[in-house]
Amino acid sequence: MLKWMLVLWFGTVWGFVAIMNAKRINARAKLNLFWRVNLLPLGVLATLGDIVFFNYVLGSLMFFEPPRLREPTFSARVQRHYRTEGWRGKVAGFWAKQLNAIDSAIDDDDGEAHIHEPRT
């Protein structure tokens, strides 16, 4: 069981890093058809890992709540809690920092972050 949990964890995390890098390359119109075709299965698997493993399993345990239908991904759940006070906001803040470390670092050209700062 632990072996499969580790496979799901690292597969999803590495998939996220690879897809965010592909997103950056594609934004510069430099991702050719070969890489689009070869990264497609990884993108599908990483998305499934995000929805099923991170959001439904880990997210439910971390935030002590079931996922909402309008928040199919872990990022969407983190985005909602990131705007709240209390312990859920702190947990979400940790995850927002981790997601933004990859996505906003990759997207430095446009300055967009994966999890956006709360509006004041």
C-alpha positions as a printed Julia matrix, in Angstrom:
120×3 Matrix{Float64}:
   0.0    0.0     0.0
   2.77   2.44    0.93
   4.52   1.64   -2.34
   1.43   2.65   -4.36
   0.94   5.79   -2.28
   4.52   6.83   -3.07
   4.06   6.03   -6.77
   0.89   8.16   -6.86
   2.53  10.98   -4.89
   5.71  11.24   -6.96
   3.97  10.49  -10.25
   1.5   13.32   -9.7
   4.13  15.77   -8.45
   6.59  15.01  -11.27
   3.73  15.14  -13.76
   2.78  18.59  -12.46
   6.36  19.85  -12.86
   6.64  18.42  -16.38
   3.28  19.79  -17.52
   3.95  23.26  -16.07
   7.28  23.3   -17.93
   5.53  22.2   -21.13
   2.98  24.98  -20.56
   5.8   27.53  -20.4
   7.43  26.2   -23.57
   4.09  26.09  -25.37
   3.4   29.73  -24.41
   6.54  30.64  -26.33
   5.26  28.59  -29.31
   8.25  26.26  -29.05
   6.54  23.01  -28.06
   6.47  20.92  -31.2
   4.02  18.19  -32.13
   6.37  15.39  -31.03
   6.41  16.66  -27.44
   2.71  17.51  -27.39
   1.84  13.94  -28.38
   4.34  12.39  -25.95
   3.32  14.57  -23.0
  -0.41  14.07  -23.49
  -0.56  10.73  -21.59
   1.47  12.24  -18.76
  -0.88  15.22  -18.62
  -3.9   12.92  -18.42
  -2.31  10.76  -15.7
  -1.15  13.79  -13.7
  -4.63  15.31  -13.89
  -6.21  12.06  -12.73
  -3.67  11.9    -9.89
  -4.52  15.47   -8.95
  -8.26  14.8    -8.91
  -8.35  11.34   -7.38
  -5.27  11.14   -5.17
  -4.49  14.72   -4.15
  -7.99  16.2    -4.05
 -10.24  13.3    -3.07
  -7.85  11.41   -0.78
  -5.17  13.75    0.59
  -7.23  16.93    0.32
 -10.1   15.33    2.23
  -7.7   14.24    4.97
  -5.82  17.56    5.08
  -8.87  19.82    5.14
 -11.23  17.42    6.98
 -13.95  17.82    4.36
 -15.11  16.06    1.2
 -14.32  17.76   -2.11
 -16.88  20.03   -3.72
 -18.17  19.22   -7.19
 -17.12  22.66   -8.46
 -13.57  22.03   -7.24
 -12.4   18.92   -9.08
  -8.7   19.66   -8.61
  -6.55  20.05   -5.53
  -5.5   23.5    -6.77
  -9.11  24.69   -6.83
  -9.64  23.54   -3.25
  -6.41  25.2    -2.13
  -7.47  28.41   -3.89
 -10.75  28.52   -1.93
  -9.14  27.83    1.45
  -6.25  30.19    0.74
  -8.71  33.07    1.07
  -9.92  32.0     4.52
  -8.71  32.51    8.06
  -7.87  29.71   10.46
  -6.05  26.44   10.19
  -7.41  25.56    6.73
  -6.1   28.85    5.4
  -2.67  28.07    6.85
  -2.62  24.59    5.3
  -3.74  26.08    1.99
  -1.05  28.76    2.3
   1.61  26.07    2.55
   0.29  24.29   -0.55
  -0.16  27.55   -2.47
   3.51  28.31   -1.84
   4.53  24.87   -3.14
   2.34  25.08   -6.27
   3.41  28.67   -7.01
   7.08  27.75   -6.62
   6.76  25.7    -9.78
   4.03  27.43  -11.75
   4.9   31.08  -11.13
   8.63  30.38  -11.47
   7.92  28.84  -14.85
   5.51  31.62  -15.82
   7.82  34.51  -14.99
   7.14  35.94  -18.44
   3.58  36.9   -17.53
   3.9   36.96  -13.74
   0.9   34.65  -13.26
   0.84  32.42  -10.22
  -0.97  29.12   -9.88
  -2.77  30.2    -6.69
  -3.64  33.88   -6.73
  -3.29  36.18   -3.75
  -6.52  36.99   -1.91
  -8.16  40.23   -2.95
  -8.22  42.91   -0.26
